[in-house]
């Protein structure tokens, strides 16, 4: 159990998790990337992502053991209070639920993508 906990809180593991999130949603947002380490440093407790929705709303997202949370409406910014106090946030279990709550265009894009894939599957089964 100790090894699993160390892996969860390892800074490099956070970076890999963040990259997986980016790869998963990049076609359903305008922009997403890991925050510049010179501004918001990733550590063993969390990593920060800059996100711009399809509606062009900007967010700084914190990914931590508690889940995903919006820490500001600016890229590369979280006040010192927001960085240290976990109780200030609404947490989302997944990036999908966070996006679903802030971006109607995400829902449309994700739904269209799912429908397109289902149609391709249906067509391939007919052949």
C-alpha positions in Angstrom: 0.0 0.0 0.0 2.9 2.4 0.8 4.3 2.0 -2.7 0.9 2.8 -4.3 0.6 6.0 -2.1 4.1 7.1 -3.1 3.3 6.6 -6.8 0.1 8.6 -6.5 1.9 11.6 -4.9 5.0 11.4 -7.1 5.5 14.7 -9.1 6.4 12.8 -12.3 3.3 10.7 -11.9 1.2 13.9 -11.7 2.8 15.1 -14.9 1.9 11.8 -16.7 -1.7 12.0 -15.3 -2.0 15.6 -16.5 -0.8 14.6 -20.0 -3.3 11.8 -20.2 -6.1 14.3 -19.3 -4.8 16.7 -22.0 -4.7 13.9 -24.6 -8.3 12.9 -23.6 -10.0 16.3 -24.0 -7.8 18.3 -26.3 -10.3 18.0 -29.2 -13.1 19.3 -27.0 -11.5 22.5 -25.7 -9.8 25.4 -27.3 -6.6 25.1 -25.4 -5.1 23.0 -22.6 -1.6 22.6 -21.3 0.4 22.1 -18.0 1.1 25.4 -16.3 4.5 26.9 -16.6 6.6 25.6 -13.7 8.2 29.0 -13.2 4.7 30.4 -12.3 2.8 27.5 -10.6 5.1 24.7 -9.6 3.8 21.1 -9.7 4.7 19.1 -6.7 3.9 15.8 -4.9 0.4 17.2 -3.9 -0.8 18.6 -7.2 -0.3 19.8 -10.7 -1.9 22.8 -12.5 -3.4 23.0 -16.0 -4.3 26.1 -18.1 -7.6 25.5 -19.8 -9.5 27.6 -22.3 -13.0 26.3 -23.2 -14.5 26.4 -26.7 -16.4 29.5 -25.4 -12.9 31.0 -24.8 -13.4 31.1 -21.0 -10.0 30.8 -19.3 -9.3 28.7 -16.2 -6.5 27.5 -14.1 -7.3 23.9 -13.0 -5.7 22.1 -10.1 -5.4 18.3 -10.2 -4.9 16.9 -6.7 -5.8 13.7 -4.8 -9.2 15.3 -4.1 -9.9 15.7 -7.8 -10.1 18.6 -10.3 -10.8 22.1 -9.1 -10.9 25.5 -10.7 -8.5 27.8 -8.8 -8.8 30.9 -10.9 -10.3 32.4 -14.1 -6.8 33.2 -15.4 -4.0 31.0 -16.8 -1.0 30.5 -14.6 -2.5 31.9 -11.5 -3.7 30.7 -8.2 -3.5 32.9 -5.1 -1.3 31.7 -2.3 -4.5 31.0 -0.3 -5.9 28.9 -3.2 -2.7 26.9 -3.4 -2.6 26.0 0.3 -6.2 25.6 1.3 -8.1 22.7 -0.1 -11.4 23.7 1.5 -11.9 26.7 -0.8 -12.9 24.6 -3.8 -15.6 22.6 -5.4 -14.0 19.3 -6.5 -14.9 17.3 -9.5 -14.1 13.6 -9.7 -13.2 13.8 -13.4 -12.2 16.5 -15.9 -15.3 15.6 -17.9 -17.6 16.5 -15.0 -15.7 19.8 -14.5 -16.0 20.6 -18.2 -19.7 19.6 -18.2 -20.4 22.2 -15.5 -18.6 25.1 -17.2 -18.8 24.5 -21.0 -22.0 23.7 -22.9 -19.8 23.6 -26.1 -17.8 20.8 -24.5 -21.0 18.8 -24.1 -21.8 19.4 -27.7 -18.4 18.5 -29.0 -18.1 15.4 -26.9 -21.6 14.2 -27.8 -20.9 14.8 -31.5 -17.6 12.9 -31.3 -19.3 10.0 -29.6 -22.0 9.9 -32.2 -19.5 10.0 -35.0 -17.6 7.0 -33.5 -20.8 5.1 -33.1 -21.7 5.7 -36.7 -18.3 4.5 -37.8 -18.7 1.4 -35.8 -22.1 0.8 -37.2 -20.9 1.2 -40.7 -17.9 -1.1 -40.2 -20.3 -3.8 -38.8 -22.5 -3.6 -42.0 -19.5 -4.4 -44.2 
